[in-house]
Structures are given as structure tokens and as C-alpha cells.
Amino acid sequence: MKRALILQHVERDTPGRFLDFFAEDGIRPEFVRLWAGEEIPNLSSHDLMFALGGPQDVWQETDFPWLKMEKQAIREWVSDRAKPFFGVCLGHQLLSDALGGEVGLVERGEHGVMDVELHTGIGNPILEGLGSSQKVIQWHMAEVTRVPEAAEVLASSALTAVQIMAVGTHAVSTQFHCECSPQSLSTWTATPGYVTIFEKHRGVGSYRHFLEQAYPLMGDMNAMAKRLYANMALINGLRK
């Protein structure tokens, strides 16, 4: 059975709907609880790396020393081994930082259901079968401000230039939370402080409006995430 190395940055965060995608392809997820002090194992024993989101920022190595280890592992995995990688939110930013790009805070973040435009005309097979306009779930106050030389921008939004980034066809990452499922939304809602943080940026009562927007779109969001993952998986032999 193939194995996915899941880099986890906070206890309640999971790959969400991607766990179903992994199950369909016979891929067993194995979590590294980085915030709890767990070490990243020898990379030769896994087939896919999945880097999750989290409240940390890529430059906080003093506060979170394990970030340095994680970035080294991502660099080895993507650049040296050229093996399949998927990153979301913080995982997207870590991919950029690990490969020599830059990440910084923004004056205005993105929170809630937003539109992104996919650069389908550039011909990268990672975007095969996807429409140019997609509604996605955002939650971030930092972004990739300069992509690594080896990377290509595959999608943008009105506020964020780098919404999807790819390195060749073996590594892809999204600033938006493409992993977010109905179960993920339930977890966010039940996590102390999450609603307060959201409404700090969007206003009182905005979280309820966000849920009212998001739940009816879950089917379309799932289809988009599955296609993005499936394209990468097919190209790299993870899916038959």
C-alpha cells in the first residue's frame, strides 16, 4: 500500500476531503504532528507528501523551530527527489519558502468564499478539465509574494496573485483551502476562537453568512479539488 506523509501543524487540522481521495487510490495517510515535537521520518518510505495549513507563519522559526526541519524536508522531497507533493495554505507558503521564494503579510487578507481565476490557457496538465473560474474557501493573512524560479503560477484572485502554484507536474499547492469539507467546517465552527478570528476580519455575524454561502457550494468545491488532485496523481502514478 502506498503511503502519504501528512505534515500537520495544529491538532484539529486534517486533509479533509483528501482523505477520501487517498482511500480511493489505496494510499494510507501517516501524520507527523510537528507542533507536538514529532520528527519527520526518512523520506524514502513514502509516496506522497501533503503539507497542511496552520496558524504559524513561515518566518517564525524562532517560535517554531520545527519549521526549519519541515522546510528542509519539503526541499528534499520536491527538488531533490521530485516526488508528488500537495500543499494547502501554510503548506503552499512553505513550498515557496523552501524553494527560494518569498512570503509576506498582506494589508487585507481573504476570509470566506472567494473567486479565483485559473490560468487554464498556459497548458499545464495539472489544470486539465477545470473551468477558469472557481469559488473557493479562503482564510489567510499571508501570501506568496515571489514564487521560486522553479515554480509556475496557475491561478490568481483579485487580492492574491499566487493562488495555485506548481513545480513541474509533481508538486502543486493552493493558497485557498481546497481540502475544506463539510466536516472541516464543523470542526472550525467548534474550535474555540475560530469564529471570533473570522469576524474580526469580516464583521459581526459574518461567520454565519460564510456558512450559508459555503455549504451549498461543497459539491462543486469537492469536484474541483478532486480533479486537481487526480490530475497530479495520474501524472505521477499514484492513481491508475
C-alpha positions in Angstrom: 0.0 0.0 0.0 1.2 3.5 -0.9 1.8 5.9 2.0 1.1 9.7 2.3 3.2 11.7 4.7 0.9 14.3 6.3 2.7 17.3 7.8 0.3 18.6 10.4 0.7 22.0 12.2 -2.2 22.1 14.6 -4.2 19.4 16.3 -7.6 19.8 14.7 -6.4 20.3 11.1 -6.7 17.4 8.7 -6.6 16.8 4.9 -10.4 16.9 5.0 -11.8 15.6 1.7 -8.4 14.5 0.5 -8.6 11.5 3.0 -11.4 10.2 0.8 -9.3 10.7 -2.3 -6.4 8.8 -0.7 -8.6 5.9 0.2 -9.8 5.6 -3.4 -6.2 5.3 -4.5 -5.1 2.9 -1.8 -2.9 5.5 -0.1 -2.6 5.3 3.7 -2.1 8.6 5.5 0.5 8.8 8.2 0.6 12.0 10.3 3.6 13.9 11.6 2.4 16.1 14.5 5.0 18.7 14.1 3.6 21.1 16.7 3.9 18.2 19.2 7.5 17.6 18.6 7.3 14.6 16.3 10.2 14.1 13.8 9.8 13.8 10.1 10.8 10.2 9.2 13.1 9.0 6.4 11.5 10.2 3.2 12.3 7.1 1.2 9.4 5.2 2.8 6.6 7.4 1.5 5.0 8.1 -1.9 3.2 11.4 -1.4 3.8 14.5 0.9 0.8 16.6 2.0 1.5 19.8 3.9 -1.5 21.2 5.8 -2.4 24.8 6.8 -1.9 26.2 10.3 -1.7 29.4 12.3 2.1 29.7 12.0 4.0 31.9 9.5 6.9 30.5 7.5 9.4 33.0 9.1 8.6 32.0 12.7 11.5 29.6 13.1 12.4 31.0 16.5 9.0 30.4 17.9 8.5 27.1 16.0 12.0 25.5 15.5 10.5 22.5 13.6 9.7 24.8 10.7 13.3 24.6 9.6 13.2 20.8 9.6 10.0 20.9 7.7 11.3 23.2 5.0 14.4 21.1 4.6 12.2 18.0 4.1 10.0 19.8 1.6 13.1 21.0 -0.3 14.5 17.4 -0.4 11.1 15.9 -1.4 10.2 18.4 -4.2 13.6 19.5 -5.6 16.0 16.5 -4.9 13.6 13.6 -5.1 10.9 15.2 -7.4 8.2 13.2 -5.8 4.4 14.1 -5.6 3.6 16.9 -3.2 0.4 18.8 -2.4 0.2 21.8 0.0 -2.6 24.0 1.2 -2.5 27.5 2.8 0.6 27.3 5.1 1.7 24.3 3.1 1.6 26.4 -0.1 3.6 29.1 1.5 6.1 26.6 2.9 6.7 25.2 -0.5 7.5 28.7 -1.8 9.8 29.5 1.1 11.6 26.1 1.0 12.4 26.5 -2.7 13.7 30.1 -2.5 10.5 32.1 -3.0 9.2 34.8 -0.6 6.1 35.0 1.7 4.8 38.1 3.5 1.9 39.5 5.4 -0.8 41.4 3.4 -2.7 44.5 4.3 -6.0 42.8 3.5 -6.4 39.1 3.8 -9.0 36.8 2.4 -11.6 35.1 4.6 -14.7 33.2 3.4 -15.9 32.2 0.0 -14.0 34.0 -2.8 -13.4 33.7 -6.6 -10.2 32.6 -8.1 -9.2 32.6 -11.8 -7.3 29.6 -13.1 -4.7 30.2 -15.9 -6.1 27.3 -18.0 -4.6 28.8 -21.2 -1.0 28.0 -20.2 -1.4 24.3 -20.9 -0.2 22.8 -17.6 -1.9 19.4 -17.3 -2.4 19.9 -13.6 -5.4 22.1 -14.6 -6.8 19.6 -17.2 -10.6 19.5 -17.1 -11.0 22.5 -14.8 -13.0 25.7 -15.6 -11.3 29.0 -15.5 -13.4 30.5 -12.7 -13.8 28.7 -9.3 -15.3 29.6 -5.9 -13.1 28.5 -3.1 -12.7 28.9 0.7 -10.1 31.3 1.9 -8.6 32.0 5.4 -5.2 33.7 5.3 -3.3 36.9 6.2 0.0 36.0 4.4 0.7 35.1 0.8 3.4 34.1 -1.6 5.0 37.4 -2.7 7.6 35.9 -5.0 7.5 32.4 -6.5 10.6 30.3 -6.7 12.4 30.1 -10.0 11.3 26.5 -10.5 7.6 27.3 -9.9 4.7 28.4 -12.1 1.6 30.3 -11.1 -1.6 28.5 -12.1 -4.3 30.7 -10.5 -4.8 34.1 -9.0 -7.5 36.2 -7.3 -8.3 39.9 -7.1 -6.3 40.2 -3.9 -3.7 37.4 -4.1 -1.5 36.8 -7.2 -0.5 33.3 -6.3 -3.5 31.1 -5.6 -2.2 27.9 -7.2 1.5 27.2 -7.7 3.1 24.2 -9.4 6.6 22.9 -9.6 6.7 20.9 -12.8 3.8 18.5 -12.7 4.8 16.7 -9.5 4.2 19.4 -6.9 1.1 21.6 -6.6 -0.1 23.9 -3.8 -3.1 26.2 -3.2 -3.4 29.3 -1.1 -7.1 28.5 -0.6 -8.4 25.6 1.5 -9.3 23.1 -1.2 -9.2 20.4 1.5 -12.1 22.0 3.4 -15.2 19.7 3.6 -18.5 19.9 5.5 -16.7 18.1 8.3 -13.9 20.7 8.2 -16.4 23.5 8.5 -18.0 21.7 11.5 -14.5 21.5 13.1 -13.8 25.1 12.5 -17.1 26.2 14.0 -16.5 24.1 17.1 -12.9 25.3 17.6 -12.6 27.9 20.4 -11.7 31.3 19.0 -12.1 30.5 15.3 -15.4 32.4 14.8 -14.0 35.4 16.7 -10.9 35.5 14.5 -13.1 35.3 11.3 -15.4 38.0 12.5 -12.5 40.2 13.4 -11.7 40.4 9.7 -15.2 40.3 8.2 -17.5 41.7 10.9 -20.0 40.6 13.4 -22.4 37.9 12.0 -20.1 37.3 9.0 -19.3 33.7 10.0 -23.0 32.6 9.8 -23.2 34.2 6.3 -20.0 32.4 5.4 -21.5 29.0 6.3 -24.7 29.9 4.4 -22.6 30.6 1.3 -20.2 27.6 1.7 -22.4 24.6 2.3 -24.4 24.8 -1.0 -21.1 25.0 -2.9 -19.5 22.0 -1.3 -20.3 19.7 -4.2 -18.6 22.0 -6.7 -15.6 22.6 -4.5 -15.2 18.9 -3.9 -15.3 18.2 -7.7 -12.6 20.9 -8.3 -10.3 19.6 -5.5 -10.7 16.1 -6.7 -9.9 17.0 -10.3 -6.8 19.0 -9.2 -5.6 16.1 -7.0 -6.5 13.4 -9.6 -4.5 15.2 -12.4 -1.4 15.3 -10.2 -2.0 11.7 -9.0 -2.4 10.4 -12.6 0.6 12.1 -13.9 2.8 10.8 -11.1 1.5 7.2 -11.0 -0.5 7.5 -7.7 -3.7 6.7 -9.5 -4.4 4.1 -12.2 
